[in-house]
Amino acid sequence: MLTIRLFRVGRKNQPAFKIVVTDKRKSSTRGRFVEEVGVYNPLTKQRNLKGDRVKYWISVGAKPSPTVHNMLVADKIVEGAKIAKHKLPKKTSEGVAPKVAAVVPEPSQAAPATTEVPASPSGGQAEPAKNPPEAGNKAGEEPKQP
């Protein structure tokens, strides 16, 4: 699968980027790319893109990286909305519901604390009924004592 992405050139502390079409599986640092379709200098904010070649590669099936896509939208080579630079943290994303604390009802005087079980037919002593497991406990585990 082809992708259009940035290829870093330039010296230390003086970055410059070629915008290249390359195979997504290949490393972008080796210099093996299919075609150079533009250049970008982040220090001077200068961009030079070959719009017709970019449109051709997109029509063939190449997908631009998010940064290159935003450049193409800014230069009006491709229509669409820009892609967000950073993802929202999981805590504030809309798809995740906030945790709700489990509400434990306090025993009232009207309700008895233990329930009586009728005597067993064998005539032995009846055991009091066990409380059902709380929502936070696994089935069969004893509740933790504070």
C-alpha positions in Angstrom: 0.0 0.0 0.0 1.4 3.4 -1.0 1.5 6.4 1.3 2.4 10.0 0.9 4.6 11.1 3.8 7.4 13.3 4.9 11.1 12.2 4.4 13.6 14.1 6.6 16.6 15.6 5.0 18.9 18.4 6.2 21.4 18.8 9.0 21.2 18.7 12.7 18.8 21.4 14.0 18.1 22.4 10.5 15.3 20.1 9.3 13.9 20.0 5.9 11.5 17.5 4.5 10.8 15.9 1.1 7.2 14.9 0.5 7.5 11.5 -1.1 5.3 8.6 -2.3 6.6 5.3 -0.8 5.4 1.9 0.3 4.0 2.0 3.8 5.9 -1.1 4.9 9.3 0.5 4.0 11.2 2.7 6.3 11.2 6.4 5.3 14.8 6.9 6.4 16.6 4.8 3.7 15.8 7.0 0.8 13.8 4.4 -1.1 10.7 6.0 -2.5 8.6 5.9 -5.6 8.4 9.6 -6.4 9.2 13.0 -4.8 6.1 15.2 -5.0 7.2 18.2 -3.0 9.4 19.8 -0.3 8.7 21.4 3.1 10.9 23.6 5.2 9.5 24.0 8.7 11.9 26.8 9.7 10.7 29.1 6.9 7.2 27.5 6.6 7.8 27.2 2.9 6.0 24.5 1.0 6.3 23.4 -2.7 3.9 20.7 -3.8 3.2 19.2 -7.2 -0.6 19.2 -7.0 -1.2 17.2 -10.2 1.2 14.4 -9.2 -0.4 14.3 -5.7 -3.9 14.0 -7.1 -2.6 11.3 -9.5 -1.2 9.2 -6.6 -4.3 9.6 -4.5 -6.4 8.5 -7.4 -4.2 5.4 -7.8 -4.8 4.6 -4.1 -2.0 6.3 -2.1 -3.1 7.6 1.3 -1.5 10.7 2.7 -0.3 10.8 6.3 -2.2 13.1 8.7 0.4 15.8 8.5 0.6 15.7 4.7 -3.2 15.6 4.5 -3.4 18.8 6.5 -0.9 20.4 4.2 -2.9 19.4 1.1 -6.1 20.8 2.6 -4.3 24.1 3.5 -3.0 24.4 0.0 -6.4 23.5 -1.4 -5.1 20.5 -3.4 -7.5 18.2 -1.6 -10.9 19.2 -0.2 -11.9 18.1 3.2 -11.4 18.8 6.9 -8.1 18.8 8.6 -7.2 15.8 10.8 -6.6 16.5 14.5 -2.9 16.5 15.5 -3.5 14.8 18.9 -6.1 12.3 20.0 -8.3 13.2 22.9 -7.4 11.4 26.1 -9.6 8.4 27.0 -10.9 10.1 30.1 -12.6 13.0 28.3 -13.7 11.2 25.1 -17.4 11.0 24.5 -17.6 7.2 24.1 -16.5 6.4 27.6 -19.0 6.6 30.4 -17.8 8.0 33.7 -17.5 5.5 36.6 -20.4 5.5 39.0 -19.7 4.5 42.6 -21.8 1.6 43.8 -24.5 2.7 46.3 -24.9 0.5 49.3 -28.2 1.0 51.1 -27.9 1.4 54.8 -29.9 -1.1 56.9 -33.0 0.4 58.3 -34.8 -0.5 61.5 -37.8 -1.8 59.6 -35.9 -4.5 57.7 -34.3 -7.3 59.7 -30.6 -7.7 59.4 -30.8 -11.5 58.9 -33.4 -13.6 57.2 -34.7 -16.8 58.8 -34.8 -19.9 56.8 -37.4 -22.6 57.6 -36.0 -25.7 59.3 -34.7 -28.4 57.0 -36.7 -31.7 56.8 -33.8 -33.6 58.3 -34.5 -31.8 61.6 -31.0 -30.3 61.9 -30.2 -26.7 62.6 -30.9 -24.3 59.7 -28.1 -22.1 58.4 -28.8 -18.4 57.8 -29.0 -17.4 54.1 -25.8 -16.0 52.6 -25.9 -12.5 51.3 -25.7 -12.3 47.5 -22.3 -11.1 46.1 -22.0 -7.4 45.7 -21.8 -5.8 42.3 -18.0 -5.3 42.6 -17.2 -8.8 43.8 -16.7 -11.8 41.6 -19.2 -14.7 42.1 -18.2 -16.9 44.9 -15.7 -14.5 46.6 -16.2 -13.4 50.1 -16.6 -9.6 50.5 -13.5 -7.9 51.9 -13.7 -6.6 55.4 -12.5 -3.0 56.0 
